[in-house]
């Protein structure tokens, strides 16, 4: 849910839905690409779905059979009345479990990573992003309901969840509307967005000591922070959405040994993925000044902290992507996956590019394809 204002306006045009007694339809299945046998056996894609429409869905690509299956959750869980839920906001695999953060359904859906069968759920209001360390999962929460209204905004928090019992065992208060989070050593860093406080956005990363699970400080970065990713050098890469007017979206680097911003890259960012020393990014940046989107792609060298490629799609097919929304790189083949949210209300697309930027295959997804998680052969 990248642009809260956009989605709330959109939600007013949509009716909430649920399955009730409708028959469970089998997932749609297509063949795409070539079979591939590595330690990565599959790829899950979480489609956000439109706010208020209860249309978040889960797709799966099987590398060993080159088969793409849409909307697999319903078949695996035919007795779950409202299926996956309303607005899928994050997707991660940890151990043998698949965790889907379903924002407006106020829950973390926990599934078996191989079968997608439901194990349980954790109830967290307005939950956003999830990460893990040891026996715990950590989830950011806006705390209050979806509402771009500073007078009703609540201080956000990070919930600590025991992954064995799926019980919330602690909470740590942070800033307003916390989003992405990452762990380096014994410290957690949380991006405070202040997305409901327009135009008075938050501009800091909260630093949490995981031993005491208390906030020990804040690092000023930029307004309306979004994602936080750790590279192999224990530096953090933090994205700012800007204000959609005169302050643009940007990418920042934080040194976790000093807890200070050490660099910035003047490029808009919607989503990032780091593989090796390469940070891949895509952006669909909306401006209320021009009343249009601008699209950007790029690769940043995390060592030099400089953009090394701003057109990695080399065959001209980037022009066919309307709104790049998610980017993910295969950890072994280095194939690049880019999703297209299209107009945000109809099915999107997933495109697979070779490391040389050549389109390999494309497939239709659910509405707003947004989050990808790779399934490994040796998942417990």
Buried (B, 14 or more C-beta within 10 A) or exposed (E): BBBBBBBBEBBEEBEEBEBEEEEBEEBEEEEBBEEBEEEBBBBBBBBBBBBBBBBBBBBBBBBEBBBBBBBBBBEBBEEBEBBBBBBBBBBBBBEEBBBBBBBBBBBBBBBBBBEBEBBEBBEBBBBBBBBBBEEBBBBBBBBBBBBBEEEEBBBBBBBBBBBEEBEBEBBBBBBBBBBBBBBBEEBBBBBBBBBBBBEEBBBBBBBBBBEEBEBEEBBEBBBBBBBBBBBEEEBBBBBBBBBBEEBBBBBBBBBBEEBEBEBBBEBBBBBBBBBEBBBBBBBBBBBEEEEEBEBBBBBBBBEEBEBEBEEBBBEEBBEEBBBBBBBBBBBEBBBBBBBBBBEBBEBBBBBBBBEEBEBBBBBBBBBBBBBBBBBBEEBE
